[in-house]
């Protein structure tokens, strides 16, 4: 049974990939208030959902806690900030999503608030609430237009593509929310769906204020899910296909960060380096089996400790294996 672990107040909200805030040196701040997901997508890079075999905990952060850290990060990064609520699950599972959007919008310097979702939990009611809260855009990962294939890809028999398309159309026609269709190309399983998805984005009026499509490449991750049917695609092949598909439909599909208004911005200082030994204290279970969640003794960052399920309150010296983008992973030692 996966445990729901509420991140304690006082925990640094920078350092983990599974919750908190991520700064990759641009004007986009990734906001991750929770980690859970209602779906079991067969290609999920983070092994999310009720059928996960690797997760041992799901995280959730209190609204006030995440906003305190968000305001400080915006102060460091400057103006024209996009807050992108993406999570390693689905943002709609966070119980305070509308309040989170409302609070983010109120922060001086924030220009755009977007979120990434497969749309399973979208309803007209919560779309109206999110619009009233100030949500700018939904990046909708709709991976097929065929209903049965949609159920297969999502690993969820109740996944209803018709309902999700209807809600996307509702958002575009009845709210201030823009919709960008962001299917994941899972070669060769949904190759036959790409033409239809491009035409769907055009027919429902996606991209009122920006690109209407942002097709994603399916990535194979060590801790993710995959099937034997799935084939790896190189970035060269991906961009070649995007160019061909775009020319066929008169759409620009080989996109750059600048197409979304993404630009370099002040980067949060990284207090530790790869290979460094850091003294830390365990505060809870790791996100995945065989891991622990720790906080550096100076309370600057959270650290994922791999290779050990340690007791809460235990002191540990961690040798960092990763320190990129202020995401810290290490082993005891």
C-alpha beads as a LAMMPS data file, in Angstrom:
LAMMPS data file: protein, C-alpha beads

333 atoms
332 bonds

1 atom types
1 bond types

-500.0 500.0 xlo xhi
-500.0 500.0 ylo yhi
-500.0 500.0 zlo zhi

Masses

1 110.0

Atoms # bond

1 1 1 0.000 0.000 0.000
2 1 1 1.451 3.375 -1.045
3 1 1 1.607 5.848 1.847
4 1 1 0.432 9.468 1.521
5 1 1 3.136 11.563 3.150
6 1 1 2.452 15.249 3.817
7 1 1 5.694 17.191 3.586
8 1 1 6.356 18.714 7.040
9 1 1 6.397 22.485 7.428
10 1 1 9.958 23.751 7.466
11 1 1 11.084 21.260 4.829
12 1 1 13.009 22.885 1.959
13 1 1 10.893 22.712 -1.189
14 1 1 13.868 22.666 -3.546
15 1 1 15.927 19.534 -4.087
16 1 1 13.443 16.818 -4.994
17 1 1 12.071 15.942 -8.431
18 1 1 8.841 14.593 -6.932
19 1 1 7.525 17.633 -5.030
20 1 1 8.155 21.328 -4.436
21 1 1 9.731 23.685 -6.980
22 1 1 12.194 23.123 -9.818
23 1 1 14.293 25.890 -11.383
24 1 1 16.117 24.974 -14.591
25 1 1 17.590 28.414 -15.216
26 1 1 14.704 29.842 -17.263
27 1 1 11.679 32.015 -16.553
28 1 1 9.631 28.842 -15.971
29 1 1 9.184 27.537 -12.421
30 1 1 7.909 23.981 -12.202
31 1 1 5.420 23.704 -9.346
32 1 1 4.795 20.247 -7.899
33 1 1 2.317 20.322 -4.995
34 1 1 1.644 16.575 -5.091
35 1 1 2.882 13.407 -6.758
36 1 1 -0.137 11.091 -7.088
37 1 1 -1.933 10.144 -10.311
38 1 1 -5.250 8.386 -11.070
39 1 1 -3.957 6.761 -14.281
40 1 1 -1.625 3.862 -15.057
41 1 1 -0.218 4.938 -18.432
42 1 1 1.761 2.067 -19.940
43 1 1 4.547 4.462 -20.995
44 1 1 4.721 6.511 -17.765
45 1 1 8.291 7.677 -17.182
46 1 1 7.693 7.973 -13.413
47 1 1 5.707 4.743 -12.830
48 1 1 2.751 6.736 -11.494
49 1 1 -0.729 5.541 -10.625
50 1 1 -2.558 2.986 -8.497
51 1 1 -0.760 0.047 -10.142
52 1 1 2.754 1.388 -9.559
53 1 1 5.256 -1.318 -8.641
54 1 1 8.068 1.024 -7.592
55 1 1 6.482 3.815 -5.576
56 1 1 6.247 3.493 -1.804
57 1 1 5.012 7.009 -0.977
58 1 1 3.020 9.827 -2.547
59 1 1 3.818 13.372 -1.450
60 1 1 1.591 16.367 -0.804
61 1 1 2.609 19.905 0.195
62 1 1 0.497 22.374 2.147
63 1 1 -0.592 25.390 0.125
64 1 1 0.954 28.015 2.436
65 1 1 4.220 26.096 2.525
66 1 1 4.652 25.917 -1.236
67 1 1 3.615 29.546 -1.702
68 1 1 6.242 30.798 0.767
69 1 1 8.960 29.135 -1.286
70 1 1 7.394 30.141 -4.603
71 1 1 7.318 33.848 -3.706
72 1 1 10.979 33.776 -2.722
73 1 1 11.990 32.014 -5.938
74 1 1 10.068 34.556 -8.065
75 1 1 11.857 37.351 -6.182
76 1 1 15.181 35.826 -7.218
77 1 1 14.233 35.066 -10.815
78 1 1 12.537 38.343 -11.769
79 1 1 9.586 39.226 -14.027
80 1 1 7.691 37.463 -16.839
81 1 1 7.583 34.212 -14.897
82 1 1 5.558 31.205 -16.003
83 1 1 4.466 28.894 -13.199
84 1 1 3.991 25.450 -14.713
85 1 1 2.137 23.008 -12.484
86 1 1 3.294 19.707 -13.917
87 1 1 3.903 17.148 -11.087
88 1 1 5.071 13.548 -11.466
89 1 1 1.397 12.545 -11.404
90 1 1 -1.570 14.733 -12.300
91 1 1 -2.179 18.214 -10.819
92 1 1 -5.944 17.736 -10.697
93 1 1 -5.467 15.280 -7.831
94 1 1 -4.183 18.107 -5.574
95 1 1 -7.135 19.107 -3.351
96 1 1 -6.232 22.829 -3.314
97 1 1 -5.501 23.295 -7.018
98 1 1 -7.821 26.265 -7.587
99 1 1 -6.471 28.022 -4.484
100 1 1 -2.914 27.330 -5.619
101 1 1 -3.563 28.929 -9.012
102 1 1 -5.237 31.925 -7.350
103 1 1 -2.280 32.447 -5.003
104 1 1 0.298 32.082 -7.782
105 1 1 -1.506 34.613 -9.994
106 1 1 -1.400 37.154 -7.158
107 1 1 2.420 37.082 -7.007
108 1 1 4.031 40.111 -8.661
109 1 1 6.198 39.023 -11.580
110 1 1 4.068 36.045 -12.608
111 1 1 2.829 36.365 -16.195
112 1 1 1.454 32.888 -16.960
113 1 1 0.108 29.947 -14.969
114 1 1 -0.119 26.678 -16.869
115 1 1 -0.612 23.048 -15.940
116 1 1 0.051 19.650 -17.507
117 1 1 -2.617 16.939 -17.359
118 1 1 -4.051 13.895 -19.112
119 1 1 -7.470 15.391 -18.428
120 1 1 -8.991 12.400 -16.651
121 1 1 -10.231 14.487 -13.697
122 1 1 -11.244 17.573 -15.695
123 1 1 -14.881 18.678 -15.390
124 1 1 -16.798 21.750 -16.485
125 1 1 -17.062 22.707 -12.809
126 1 1 -13.358 22.657 -12.023
127 1 1 -12.520 24.284 -15.371
128 1 1 -14.814 27.185 -14.463
129 1 1 -13.144 27.440 -11.047
130 1 1 -9.654 27.342 -12.509
131 1 1 -10.569 30.010 -15.051
132 1 1 -11.913 32.239 -12.282
133 1 1 -8.679 31.618 -10.333
134 1 1 -6.614 32.846 -13.290
135 1 1 -5.282 29.718 -15.004
136 1 1 -3.777 30.697 -18.361
137 1 1 -3.309 27.395 -20.183
138 1 1 -3.784 23.653 -19.962
139 1 1 -1.226 21.436 -21.692
140 1 1 -3.457 18.452 -22.418
141 1 1 -1.675 15.145 -22.960
142 1 1 -4.254 13.500 -25.187
143 1 1 -2.403 10.591 -26.771
144 1 1 -5.091 9.131 -29.064
145 1 1 -8.459 9.870 -30.624
146 1 1 -9.451 6.212 -30.740
147 1 1 -11.254 5.329 -27.524
148 1 1 -9.947 1.787 -27.125
149 1 1 -6.376 2.822 -27.818
150 1 1 -6.778 5.626 -25.287
151 1 1 -7.791 3.087 -22.642
152 1 1 -4.821 0.900 -23.512
153 1 1 -2.287 3.725 -23.396
154 1 1 -3.688 5.115 -20.135
155 1 1 -3.898 1.668 -18.537
156 1 1 -7.340 2.699 -17.297
157 1 1 -10.567 1.063 -18.576
158 1 1 -12.667 4.070 -17.508
159 1 1 -10.568 6.553 -19.511
160 1 1 -13.090 8.331 -21.762
161 1 1 -11.482 10.203 -24.651
162 1 1 -14.821 11.629 -25.818
163 1 1 -15.398 13.214 -22.421
164 1 1 -11.888 14.655 -22.295
165 1 1 -12.221 16.181 -25.772
166 1 1 -15.620 17.647 -24.806
167 1 1 -14.081 19.250 -21.708
168 1 1 -11.183 20.651 -23.722
169 1 1 -13.653 22.187 -26.160
170 1 1 -15.667 23.567 -23.229
171 1 1 -12.562 25.217 -21.762
172 1 1 -11.750 26.877 -25.083
173 1 1 -15.288 28.074 -25.786
174 1 1 -16.552 28.983 -22.316
175 1 1 -13.573 29.968 -20.164
176 1 1 -10.458 32.130 -20.369
177 1 1 -8.240 29.047 -20.370
178 1 1 -6.222 28.262 -23.480
179 1 1 -5.551 24.626 -24.384
180 1 1 -2.412 23.236 -25.966
181 1 1 -2.677 19.646 -27.146
182 1 1 0.448 17.829 -25.930
183 1 1 0.207 14.162 -26.947
184 1 1 3.053 11.788 -26.219
185 1 1 4.250 10.016 -29.356
186 1 1 4.555 6.382 -28.239
187 1 1 6.040 4.780 -31.345
188 1 1 4.589 2.717 -32.953
189 1 1 1.479 2.367 -30.767
190 1 1 -0.118 5.698 -31.603
191 1 1 1.561 6.521 -34.932
192 1 1 -1.837 6.223 -36.618
193 1 1 -3.298 8.833 -34.249
194 1 1 -0.958 11.738 -34.925
195 1 1 -2.738 13.064 -38.038
196 1 1 -6.083 12.989 -36.248
197 1 1 -4.695 14.702 -33.159
198 1 1 -3.252 17.545 -35.243
199 1 1 -6.581 18.048 -37.002
200 1 1 -8.438 17.818 -33.667
201 1 1 -6.323 20.628 -32.214
202 1 1 -7.225 22.786 -35.206
203 1 1 -10.934 21.916 -35.126
204 1 1 -11.477 22.735 -31.438
205 1 1 -9.568 26.017 -31.676
206 1 1 -6.621 25.078 -29.478
207 1 1 -3.846 27.657 -29.182
208 1 1 -5.858 30.834 -28.702
209 1 1 -2.797 32.678 -27.419
210 1 1 0.118 30.472 -28.471
211 1 1 1.040 27.163 -30.105
212 1 1 -1.880 24.762 -30.467
213 1 1 0.299 21.622 -30.347
214 1 1 3.346 20.512 -28.398
215 1 1 3.900 16.856 -29.259
216 1 1 6.168 15.080 -26.757
217 1 1 8.683 12.303 -27.382
218 1 1 8.187 9.191 -25.265
219 1 1 11.280 8.737 -23.129
220 1 1 12.465 5.477 -21.591
221 1 1 13.516 5.935 -17.971
222 1 1 15.095 3.466 -15.612
223 1 1 12.207 3.621 -13.155
224 1 1 9.474 4.152 -15.764
225 1 1 7.088 1.756 -17.494
226 1 1 7.271 0.379 -21.009
227 1 1 5.976 -2.537 -23.063
228 1 1 7.652 -4.719 -25.672
229 1 1 5.575 -3.008 -28.349
230 1 1 7.169 0.368 -27.647
231 1 1 10.204 1.337 -29.730
232 1 1 12.796 3.974 -28.876
233 1 1 12.917 7.070 -31.089
234 1 1 16.035 9.241 -31.373
235 1 1 15.744 13.011 -31.132
236 1 1 16.878 13.261 -34.749
237 1 1 14.038 10.978 -35.866
238 1 1 11.575 12.808 -33.643
239 1 1 12.306 16.248 -35.084
240 1 1 12.359 14.884 -38.628
241 1 1 8.898 13.406 -38.085
242 1 1 7.626 16.643 -36.495
243 1 1 8.843 18.567 -39.553
244 1 1 7.149 16.151 -41.959
245 1 1 3.910 16.018 -39.983
246 1 1 3.849 19.790 -39.610
247 1 1 4.356 20.402 -43.316
248 1 1 1.565 17.937 -44.102
249 1 1 -0.935 19.824 -41.929
250 1 1 0.372 23.366 -42.261
251 1 1 1.393 23.508 -38.591
252 1 1 4.684 24.294 -36.891
253 1 1 5.390 21.186 -34.804
254 1 1 9.180 21.283 -34.440
255 1 1 9.038 23.792 -31.597
256 1 1 11.702 25.653 -29.651
257 1 1 11.505 26.978 -26.055
258 1 1 11.141 30.497 -27.463
259 1 1 7.835 29.466 -29.099
260 1 1 6.457 29.227 -25.552
261 1 1 8.102 32.409 -24.325
262 1 1 10.755 30.450 -22.415
263 1 1 13.966 32.412 -21.917
264 1 1 17.015 32.322 -19.617
265 1 1 16.495 33.871 -16.173
266 1 1 18.322 34.148 -12.869
267 1 1 19.117 30.722 -11.482
268 1 1 18.772 29.725 -7.836
269 1 1 22.165 29.120 -6.258
270 1 1 23.178 25.469 -5.911
271 1 1 24.709 24.961 -2.452
272 1 1 26.150 21.483 -3.128
273 1 1 28.084 19.805 -5.925
274 1 1 28.119 16.293 -7.353
275 1 1 30.515 14.106 -5.382
276 1 1 30.260 16.232 -2.252
277 1 1 29.451 14.700 1.121
278 1 1 26.455 16.337 2.827
279 1 1 25.220 15.814 6.376
280 1 1 21.470 15.254 6.403
281 1 1 18.573 13.998 8.492
282 1 1 15.905 11.581 7.288
283 1 1 12.387 13.063 7.452
284 1 1 10.301 10.366 5.784
285 1 1 9.993 7.581 3.248
286 1 1 11.514 7.886 -0.176
287 1 1 9.304 8.326 -3.194
288 1 1 10.420 4.966 -4.618
289 1 1 11.159 1.683 -2.892
290 1 1 14.712 1.494 -1.612
291 1 1 14.887 5.268 -1.047
292 1 1 14.603 7.727 1.834
293 1 1 13.753 11.430 1.948
294 1 1 16.252 13.600 3.797
295 1 1 16.960 17.268 4.480
296 1 1 20.430 18.792 4.616
297 1 1 21.412 19.797 8.151
298 1 1 21.589 23.452 7.071
299 1 1 17.928 23.172 5.905
300 1 1 18.793 24.436 2.432
301 1 1 17.698 21.486 0.281
302 1 1 15.922 18.158 0.307
303 1 1 17.928 15.117 -0.802
304 1 1 16.729 11.780 -2.142
305 1 1 18.818 9.043 -0.560
306 1 1 18.954 5.950 -2.778
307 1 1 19.983 2.455 -1.796
308 1 1 18.669 2.668 1.764
309 1 1 15.309 2.799 3.526
310 1 1 16.334 4.656 6.688
311 1 1 14.394 5.482 9.837
312 1 1 12.788 8.909 10.274
313 1 1 15.035 11.122 12.405
314 1 1 18.192 9.204 11.508
315 1 1 21.296 11.249 10.746
316 1 1 23.147 10.250 7.602
317 1 1 26.091 11.452 5.532
318 1 1 25.134 11.452 1.858
319 1 1 27.561 11.339 -1.061
320 1 1 25.863 13.206 -3.915
321 1 1 25.403 11.365 -7.188
322 1 1 23.440 14.183 -8.827
323 1 1 23.259 17.934 -8.311
324 1 1 21.822 19.211 -11.600
325 1 1 19.140 21.953 -11.503
326 1 1 19.170 21.904 -7.694
327 1 1 17.874 18.323 -7.679
328 1 1 19.970 16.269 -5.280
329 1 1 20.331 12.502 -5.194
330 1 1 22.898 10.612 -3.162
331 1 1 23.897 7.427 -1.360
332 1 1 24.862 6.982 2.290
333 1 1 28.604 7.192 2.737

Bonds

1 1 1 2
2 1 2 3
3 1 3 4
4 1 4 5
5 1 5 6
6 1 6 7
7 1 7 8
8 1 8 9
9 1 9 10
10 1 10 11
11 1 11 12
12 1 12 13
13 1 13 14
14 1 14 15
15 1 15 16
16 1 16 17
17 1 17 18
18 1 18 19
19 1 19 20
20 1 20 21
21 1 21 22
22 1 22 23
23 1 23 24
24 1 24 25
25 1 25 26
26 1 26 27
27 1 27 28
28 1 28 29
29 1 29 30
30 1 30 31
31 1 31 32
32 1 32 33
33 1 33 34
34 1 34 35
35 1 35 36
36 1 36 37
37 1 37 38
38 1 38 39
39 1 39 40
40 1 40 41
41 1 41 42
42 1 42 43
43 1 43 44
44 1 44 45
45 1 45 46
46 1 46 47
47 1 47 48
48 1 48 49
49 1 49 50
50 1 50 51
51 1 51 52
52 1 52 53
53 1 53 54
54 1 54 55
55 1 55 56
56 1 56 57
57 1 57 58
58 1 58 59
59 1 59 60
60 1 60 61
61 1 61 62
62 1 62 63
63 1 63 64
64 1 64 65
65 1 65 66
66 1 66 67
67 1 67 68
68 1 68 69
69 1 69 70
70 1 70 71
71 1 71 72
72 1 72 73
73 1 73 74
74 1 74 75
75 1 75 76
76 1 76 77
77 1 77 78
78 1 78 79
79 1 79 80
80 1 80 81
81 1 81 82
82 1 82 83
83 1 83 84
84 1 84 85
85 1 85 86
86 1 86 87
87 1 87 88
88 1 88 89
89 1 89 90
90 1 90 91
91 1 91 92
92 1 92 93
93 1 93 94
94 1 94 95
95 1 95 96
96 1 96 97
97 1 97 98
98 1 98 99
99 1 99 100
100 1 100 101
101 1 101 102
102 1 102 103
103 1 103 104
104 1 104 105
105 1 105 106
106 1 106 107
107 1 107 108
108 1 108 109
109 1 109 110
110 1 110 111
111 1 111 112
112 1 112 113
113 1 113 114
114 1 114 115
115 1 115 116
116 1 116 117
117 1 117 118
118 1 118 119
119 1 119 120
120 1 120 121
121 1 121 122
122 1 122 123
123 1 123 124
124 1 124 125
125 1 125 126
126 1 126 127
127 1 127 128
128 1 128 129
129 1 129 130
130 1 130 131
131 1 131 132
132 1 132 133
133 1 133 134
134 1 134 135
135 1 135 136
136 1 136 137
137 1 137 138
138 1 138 139
139 1 139 140
140 1 140 141
141 1 141 142
142 1 142 143
143 1 143 144
144 1 144 145
145 1 145 146
146 1 146 147
147 1 147 148
148 1 148 149
149 1 149 150
150 1 150 151
151 1 151 152
152 1 152 153
153 1 153 154
154 1 154 155
155 1 155 156
156 1 156 157
157 1 157 158
158 1 158 159
159 1 159 160
160 1 160 161
161 1 161 162
162 1 162 163
163 1 163 164
164 1 164 165
165 1 165 166
166 1 166 167
167 1 167 168
168 1 168 169
169 1 169 170
170 1 170 171
171 1 171 172
172 1 172 173
173 1 173 174
174 1 174 175
175 1 175 176
176 1 176 177
177 1 177 178
178 1 178 179
179 1 179 180
180 1 180 181
181 1 181 182
182 1 182 183
183 1 183 184
184 1 184 185
185 1 185 186
186 1 186 187
187 1 187 188
188 1 188 189
189 1 189 190
190 1 190 191
191 1 191 192
192 1 192 193
193 1 193 194
194 1 194 195
195 1 195 196
196 1 196 197
197 1 197 198
198 1 198 199
199 1 199 200
200 1 200 201
201 1 201 202
202 1 202 203
203 1 203 204
204 1 204 205
205 1 205 206
206 1 206 207
207 1 207 208
208 1 208 209
209 1 209 210
210 1 210 211
211 1 211 212
212 1 212 213
213 1 213 214
214 1 214 215
215 1 215 216
216 1 216 217
217 1 217 218
218 1 218 219
219 1 219 220
220 1 220 221
221 1 221 222
222 1 222 223
223 1 223 224
224 1 224 225
225 1 225 226
226 1 226 227
227 1 227 228
228 1 228 229
229 1 229 230
230 1 230 231
231 1 231 232
232 1 232 233
233 1 233 234
234 1 234 235
235 1 235 236
236 1 236 237
237 1 237 238
238 1 238 239
239 1 239 240
240 1 240 241
241 1 241 242
242 1 242 243
243 1 243 244
244 1 244 245
245 1 245 246
246 1 246 247
247 1 247 248
248 1 248 249
249 1 249 250
250 1 250 251
251 1 251 252
252 1 252 253
253 1 253 254
254 1 254 255
255 1 255 256
256 1 256 257
257 1 257 258
258 1 258 259
259 1 259 260
260 1 260 261
261 1 261 262
262 1 262 263
263 1 263 264
264 1 264 265
265 1 265 266
266 1 266 267
267 1 267 268
268 1 268 269
269 1 269 270
270 1 270 271
271 1 271 272
272 1 272 273
273 1 273 274
274 1 274 275
275 1 275 276
276 1 276 277
277 1 277 278
278 1 278 279
279 1 279 280
280 1 280 281
281 1 281 282
282 1 282 283
283 1 283 284
284 1 284 285
285 1 285 286
286 1 286 287
287 1 287 288
288 1 288 289
289 1 289 290
290 1 290 291
291 1 291 292
292 1 292 293
293 1 293 294
294 1 294 295
295 1 295 296
296 1 296 297
297 1 297 298
298 1 298 299
299 1 299 300
300 1 300 301
301 1 301 302
302 1 302 303
303 1 303 304
304 1 304 305
305 1 305 306
306 1 306 307
307 1 307 308
308 1 308 309
309 1 309 310
310 1 310 311
311 1 311 312
312 1 312 313
313 1 313 314
314 1 314 315
315 1 315 316
316 1 316 317
317 1 317 318
318 1 318 319
319 1 319 320
320 1 320 321
321 1 321 322
322 1 322 323
323 1 323 324
324 1 324 325
325 1 325 326
326 1 326 327
327 1 327 328
328 1 328 329
329 1 329 330
330 1 330 331
331 1 331 332
332 1 332 333
